[in-house]
Amino acid sequence: MARRSNAARRDASAARRREGIRSQPLKRAAAAAAVALLALARGARAADPPGSPRANQALAVCLADAATPAERRANLARGLALAEEAVAADERDPKAHFAVFCNLGNDLKLRGVGVQSLFGVRRLRREIDRTLELAPDYPDALVGKGELLCELPRLLGGDAAEGERLLRAALRVDPEFVEAHLGLARALAARGARDEARAEAQRALAAAERVPDPARATAARELLAQLAD
């Protein structure tokens, strides 16, 4: 009886380890979506597509604060519905596709890891790819896809080199884009280019202080502290 009990415990422990291994790519995918969506909280630029009123409303809903996670989920569901309506009304509206990316990505972050997250990540890729097909110089979309590719595991389509290229492209359009500097600094650090990463983090800090953007200035300082180790 004791031997059977010990064997059962070993089998259960092995099953938990296998499940943990399987879930790691999806956990990283959820984190990647969250990182990519940091790019959104910024004012409009000349390079931004105008978007329909409904697409802009969907983005505003995506970026709005909420008192509770349940309220946030409800808001994101409404934002996603608005974004999908905007896409249906004009499939060539890049901001409508980006609004789908924003609301779906934030919902993915809140929902956590599960089988549906894999389908969500695939849809995120489709929406951000379509956004950039329609608006190749849209800085938020360049950063959104760039950070997503840098953080996703290769199993789910990650491509750090292409992600870094997209982040640099965003900075060519908008050299003051703080999140692009931060994303590029993280990408450089991940491939071991720490001196370049520190220089980008310094640029991020300087740009954030000029805005001013206290939250991203803090993020830049934290990144610089990590790179100093």
ChimeraX attribute file (.defattr): number of C-alpha atoms within 10 A of each C-alpha:
attribute: neighborCount
match mode: 1-to-1
recipient: residues
	/A:1	6
	/A:2	7
	/A:3	8
	/A:4	9
	/A:5	10
	/A:6	11
	/A:7	12
	/A:8	12
	/A:9	12
	/A:10	12
	/A:11	12
	/A:12	12
	/A:13	12
	/A:14	12
	/A:15	12
	/A:16	12
	/A:17	12
	/A:18	11
	/A:19	11
	/A:20	12
	/A:21	11
	/A:22	11
	/A:23	15
	/A:24	13
	/A:25	18
	/A:26	23
	/A:27	19
	/A:28	17
	/A:29	28
	/A:30	28
	/A:31	19
	/A:32	24
	/A:33	28
	/A:34	21
	/A:35	21
	/A:36	28
	/A:37	24
	/A:38	19
	/A:39	23
	/A:40	20
	/A:41	14
	/A:42	13
	/A:43	6
	/A:44	12
	/A:45	13
	/A:46	9
	/A:47	14
	/A:48	16
	/A:49	17
	/A:50	14
	/A:51	19
	/A:52	18
	/A:53	11
	/A:54	20
	/A:55	29
	/A:56	20
	/A:57	18
	/A:58	30
	/A:59	26
	/A:60	16
	/A:61	23
	/A:62	30
	/A:63	21
	/A:64	11
	/A:65	11
	/A:66	13
	/A:67	7
	/A:68	9
	/A:69	11
	/A:70	11
	/A:71	12
	/A:72	19
	/A:73	19
	/A:74	14
	/A:75	21
	/A:76	26
	/A:77	18
	/A:78	16
	/A:79	27
	/A:80	26
	/A:81	16
	/A:82	23
	/A:83	31
	/A:84	20
	/A:85	17
	/A:86	27
	/A:87	22
	/A:88	12
	/A:89	14
	/A:90	15
	/A:91	14
	/A:92	17
	/A:93	21
	/A:94	29
	/A:95	29
	/A:96	33
	/A:97	28
	/A:98	30
	/A:99	34
	/A:100	30
	/A:101	32
	/A:102	33
	/A:103	28
	/A:104	24
	/A:105	29
	/A:106	22
	/A:107	24
	/A:108	24
	/A:109	18
	/A:110	16
	/A:111	14
	/A:112	14
	/A:113	19
	/A:114	14
	/A:115	10
	/A:116	12
	/A:117	20
	/A:118	18
	/A:119	10
	/A:120	20
	/A:121	24
	/A:122	12
	/A:123	16
	/A:124	24
	/A:125	17
	/A:126	13
	/A:127	23
	/A:128	24
	/A:129	20
	/A:130	19
	/A:131	27
	/A:132	20
	/A:133	12
	/A:134	17
	/A:135	19
	/A:136	16
	/A:137	20
	/A:138	24
	/A:139	27
	/A:140	28
	/A:141	31
	/A:142	29
	/A:143	32
	/A:144	31
	/A:145	30
	/A:146	29
	/A:147	34
	/A:148	31
	/A:149	26
	/A:150	27
	/A:151	25
	/A:152	24
	/A:153	19
	/A:154	12
	/A:155	9
	/A:156	16
	/A:157	16
	/A:158	19
	/A:159	18
	/A:160	22
	/A:161	14
	/A:162	15
	/A:163	25
	/A:164	24
	/A:165	14
	/A:166	25
	/A:167	29
	/A:168	20
	/A:169	20
	/A:170	26
	/A:171	19
	/A:172	13
	/A:173	16
	/A:174	18
	/A:175	15
	/A:176	18
	/A:177	23
	/A:178	27
	/A:179	31
	/A:180	31
	/A:181	28
	/A:182	27
	/A:183	29
	/A:184	28
	/A:185	29
	/A:186	24
	/A:187	23
	/A:188	20
	/A:189	18
	/A:190	14
	/A:191	11
	/A:192	11
	/A:193	13
	/A:194	17
	/A:195	14
	/A:196	14
	/A:197	25
	/A:198	23
	/A:199	14
	/A:200	23
	/A:201	29
	/A:202	20
	/A:203	20
	/A:204	29
	/A:205	25
	/A:206	16
	/A:207	21
	/A:208	23
	/A:209	16
	/A:210	12
	/A:211	12
	/A:212	12
	/A:213	14
	/A:214	13
	/A:215	10
	/A:216	19
	/A:217	23
	/A:218	14
	/A:219	17
	/A:220	27
	/A:221	15
	/A:222	13
	/A:223	21
	/A:224	19
	/A:225	12
	/A:226	11
	/A:227	16
	/A:228	10
	/A:229	5
